[in-house]
Amino acid sequence: MATITIRNISDELVDRIKRLAGQKGISMEQEVRDLLQKRYGQRDEVLARIRQRAEALPMESESRVQTWKSEGRP
């Protein structure tokens, strides 16, 4: 596992994180890990689902799309 150091965080933000962690009964470090996982951990899963759905869509030829554009279709 990697370790990161974050500098220059405002006292107010640190207090807020500590307060939230305390309400959950976990450490501030665990609260930050949870926040990072929630924000960034699921990104790859979401992108994989988007790619999977996009691959299932029917492909239209470029000439057909150009025809639609010339007809004013959105």
N, C-alpha and C positions, 0 to 999 in steps of 0.2 A: 504494500500500500504506500502511496505517496503522502508526503507531508507538505502543507502549504503554510506560509506566513503572510498575514495580511496586516499592513501597517496603516496608520493614519485613519482609523475608524473613530468617528465621533463618540464621545462619552455617552451621549443620548442614545445612539444606536446600540452600543454595547449594553446599556442599562435595559433597553427594550428587549434585546435578545435574551438577556439574563432573566428578565421578568417572565417572558414567554416560556423559557425552558423550565423555570421554577414552577409555573402553573401546570406543566406537563409532568413534573417530577423527573426531569432529565437534566443532564449537564448542558452548559452553554455550547460546548463543543459538539455534543450530539445534536442539539437544535440546529446549529449551522450545517452539519453534515446532512441532516434531514431536509433543510431548505435547499441546499445545493442539489441533492438527489431529486427532489421534487421538481426543481426548475430545469435541471440539465439531464438528469438520468433518463427521463422518458422521451427525450427528443429523438433518439435513434429509433425507438419503438414506433413513434408517431410517423417519422419519415418512412420507415419500412412499410407501414400500413398505407400511406399515401402512394408510394411507388407501386405497391401491389394492386391498389385500386386503379391507378393510371394504366398499368399494363393490361388490365381487363377491359378497358374502354376500346370501342371500335375505332380503328384508324380511318381517317378520310384522306383522300388524295389531295394533293396541293391544288390541282386544277379545280376540284369541286369546292374547296374552301375559297379559292379566288372567285369562282362564280357566285358564291353566296355573298362575298364582299361587294362584288359589282352590282348585285341585286339589292344591296342595302341591308342584308341580314346581319344582325349583331353577332 
